């Protein structure tokens, strides 16, 4: 997901007092019978749509083909989704929400293990992300795969994306606040240009309050590397190249944790 010009990510994060809370719970009023039926039907539609994406690809998704498999008239599907893009957006948002929940779960469990070092705590989220992606390759593709021509993802995806990012950077921010981080690979090695500082502002302000921008750059580089490594494995690019992708991934995590100054 690319941050757009109006800095929606930082606006969202700032609306949450500058940080994203992990494991937050929202409550709602009891649902009516009609709402429950609608929710169940929506779930069935999304399940069939996921099968279509896995079989034919996201670009080929259509309400008509989904309706046919459900034994419904295409017009009936429009009561739930106003068009193909709305259905696609629901699939993407569902994938983001699922991945965010896994990232938060991994971060919370790692934080509860008092014996874990900063590096081991940080590695928990990338490991969970990789496991989720390998189990749901087509949903990973919806999030990080080839853009669908003519489709633009809704801003609703920003909240779960920010939750994933917050879970990943939590050990870095807490380590900085507690003055436990080592020098890492970039901080102090050379100055960050003013133009790069400006470019990093949404991430710095929203996810790393008070953390030097030099370290923020390293953290974003780490996220970029992780997404790339997972994508290469999920999309089959390591076949006959990296014989043990998990072993390689662990080596990447070691290097990235060290670059962030996290203790081993």
C-alpha positions in Angstrom: 0.0 0.0 0.0 1.3 3.4 -1.0 0.8 6.4 1.3 -1.1 9.1 -0.7 -0.4 12.8 -0.7 -2.9 13.8 2.0 -1.0 11.7 4.6 -4.0 9.6 5.6 -1.8 7.3 7.6 -0.4 10.0 9.9 -3.9 11.5 10.3 -5.2 8.1 11.4 -2.4 7.5 13.7 -2.5 11.0 15.2 -6.2 10.5 15.8 -5.2 7.6 18.0 -2.9 9.8 20.1 0.1 9.2 18.0 0.2 5.4 18.4 -1.8 2.4 17.4 -3.0 0.4 20.4 -2.4 -3.4 20.1 -5.2 -5.7 20.8 -7.8 -3.0 21.1 -11.4 -4.2 21.5 -14.5 -2.4 20.3 -18.0 -3.1 21.5 -21.2 -2.8 19.6 -24.9 -3.1 20.3 -26.5 -6.6 19.9 -27.3 -7.4 16.2 -30.8 -7.9 14.9 -31.8 -11.1 13.2 -31.8 -9.3 9.9 -28.2 -8.1 10.5 -27.1 -11.6 11.5 -28.6 -13.0 8.3 -26.9 -10.3 6.2 -23.6 -10.9 7.9 -23.8 -14.7 7.2 -24.7 -14.1 3.6 -21.9 -11.6 3.2 -19.5 -14.2 4.6 -20.7 -16.8 2.1 -20.3 -14.3 -0.8 -16.7 -13.5 0.3 -15.8 -17.2 0.7 -16.9 -17.9 -2.9 -15.2 -14.7 -4.1 -11.9 -15.8 -2.4 -12.2 -19.2 -4.3 -12.6 -17.3 -7.5 -9.6 -15.1 -6.8 -7.5 -18.2 -6.0 -8.6 -19.9 -9.2 -8.8 -17.1 -11.8 -7.0 -14.1 -10.3 -8.4 -10.9 -8.8 -8.6 -9.1 -12.2 -11.1 -11.7 -13.4 -13.5 -11.4 -10.4 -17.1 -10.7 -11.3 -20.3 -10.5 -9.4 -22.1 -12.6 -12.1 -19.7 -15.6 -11.7 -19.9 -15.4 -7.9 -23.7 -15.2 -8.0 -23.8 -18.2 -10.3 -21.8 -20.4 -7.9 -24.1 -19.3 -5.1 -27.2 -20.1 -7.0 -28.3 -16.4 -6.8 -29.4 -13.9 -9.4 -26.7 -11.4 -10.1 -29.2 -8.6 -9.1 -29.5 -10.2 -5.7 -25.8 -9.8 -5.1 -26.1 -6.0 -5.6 -28.0 -5.9 -2.3 -24.7 -6.7 -0.6 -22.1 -5.2 -2.9 -22.7 -2.3 -5.3 -20.2 -3.7 -7.9 -17.1 -5.7 -8.5 -14.8 -3.1 -7.0 -16.9 -3.1 -3.7 -16.6 -6.9 -3.5 -12.8 -6.6 -4.2 -12.4 -4.0 -1.6 -14.2 -6.2 1.0 -11.8 -9.1 0.2 -8.8 -6.8 0.5 -10.0 -5.3 3.8 -10.8 -8.8 5.1 -7.2 -9.9 4.2 -5.7 -6.9 5.9 -7.8 -7.4 9.1 -6.8 -11.0 9.3 -3.1 -10.3 8.8 -3.3 -7.4 11.3 -4.9 -9.7 13.9 -2.1 -12.3 13.4 0.6 -9.6 13.7 -0.9 -8.2 16.9 -1.3 -11.7 18.4 2.3 -12.5 17.7 3.5 -9.1 19.2 1.4 -9.6 22.3 2.6 -13.1 22.9 6.2 -12.1 22.4 5.8 -9.2 24.8 4.5 -11.5 27.4 7.6 -13.7 27.3 9.8 -11.9 29.6 12.9 -14.0 28.7 12.8 -12.9 25.1 15.4 -10.4 23.9 14.6 -7.4 21.9 15.6 -9.2 18.7 13.4 -12.2 19.4 10.4 -10.0 20.3 10.8 -8.2 17.0 11.2 -11.4 14.9 7.8 -12.7 16.2 5.8 -10.4 13.9 7.7 -11.1 10.7 7.5 -14.9 11.4 3.7 -14.6 11.9 3.4 -12.5 8.7 5.3 -15.2 6.7 3.2 -18.0 8.1 0.0 -16.2 7.3 1.2 -15.4 3.8 2.2 -19.0 3.0 -1.2 -20.2 4.3 -3.1 -17.6 2.3 -1.0 -16.8 -0.8 -3.9 -15.4 -2.8 -4.9 -13.0 0.0 -1.3 -12.0 0.3 -1.4 -11.3 -3.4 -4.5 -9.1 -3.0 -2.5 -6.9 -0.5 1.0 -7.0 -1.9 0.7 -8.4 -5.4 0.3 -6.8 -8.8 -2.1 -3.9 -8.9 -5.4 -4.5 -10.5 -5.9 -2.3 -13.6 -8.5 0.4 -12.9 -8.9 -0.4 -9.3 -8.0 1.8 -6.3 -8.0 0.4 -2.8 -10.2 2.3 -0.3 -8.7 4.2 2.6 -10.4 1.7 5.0 -7.3 -0.4 4.5 -5.1 2.1 6.3 -6.3 1.2 9.8 -5.4 -2.5 9.6 -2.2 -1.7 7.7 -1.2 0.7 10.5 -2.0 -2.0 13.0 0.5 -4.4 11.2 3.1 -1.7 11.2 2.6 -0.8 14.9 2.9 -4.5 15.9 6.2 -4.7 14.0 7.8 -1.6 15.3 6.7 -1.9 18.9 10.0 -3.4 20.2 12.0 -0.7 18.3 10.0 2.1 19.8 10.0 0.6 23.3 13.7 -0.2 23.0 14.4 3.4 22.1 12.3 4.8 24.9 14.1 2.6 27.4 17.5 3.4 25.9 18.2 -0.3 25.1 18.9 0.0 21.4 22.4 -0.5 20.1 23.9 1.7 17.4 22.5 -0.5 14.5 23.8 -0.1 11.0 22.6 3.4 10.0 22.2 5.8 13.0 25.2 8.0 13.1 26.8 6.5 10.0 25.7 9.4 7.8 23.1 12.2 7.9 19.6 11.9 6.5 19.0 14.6 3.9 16.2 17.1 4.6 14.3 15.8 1.6 14.3 12.3 3.0 13.4 13.6 6.4 10.3 15.3 4.9 9.5 12.1 2.9 9.6 10.0 6.1 7.4 12.5 8.1 4.1 10.5 8.0 5.8 7.3 9.3 8.1 9.2 11.8 5.3 11.2 13.3 2.7 8.4 13.3 4.7 5.3 14.3 8.0 6.5 15.8 7.3 9.5 18.0 10.6 10.8 19.4 12.7 8.2 17.5 15.6 9.7 15.3 14.7 9.7 11.7 17.9 7.7 10.9 16.5 4.8 12.8 13.1 5.2 11.2 14.7 4.8 7.8 16.3 1.6 8.9 12.9 0.3 10.2 11.2 1.1 6.9 14.1 -0.6 5.0 13.5 -3.6 7.2 9.7 -3.7 6.4 10.5 -3.4 2.7 13.0 -6.3 2.9 10.5 -8.4 4.8 7.7 -7.9 2.3 10.0 -8.6 -0.6 11.4 -11.8 1.0 7.9 -13.1 1.8 6.6 -12.2 -1.6 9.4 -13.9 -3.4 8.7 -17.1 -1.5 4.9 -16.9 -1.8 5.0 -16.3 -5.5 7.4 -19.1 -6.1 10.5 -17.2 -7.1 12.7 -19.1 -4.7 12.0 -22.5 -6.4 15.3 -24.2 -7.3 17.1 -21.1 -6.1 16.8 -21.0 -2.3 16.5 -24.6 -1.2 15.4 -23.8 2.4 13.4 -20.5 2.3 12.7 -20.7 6.1 16.4 -20.9 6.9 17.1 -18.0 4.6 14.3 -15.9 6.1 15.7 -16.5 9.6 19.1 -15.2 8.4 17.4 -12.1 7.0 15.7 -11.5 10.3 19.0 -11.8 12.2 20.5 -9.2 9.9 17.6 -6.8 10.1 17.3 -7.1 13.9 21.0 -6.2 14.2 20.6 -3.3 11.8 17.8 -2.0 14.1 20.1 -2.2 17.1 18.0 -4.8 18.8 19.8 -7.0 21.3 20.3 -10.7 20.4 
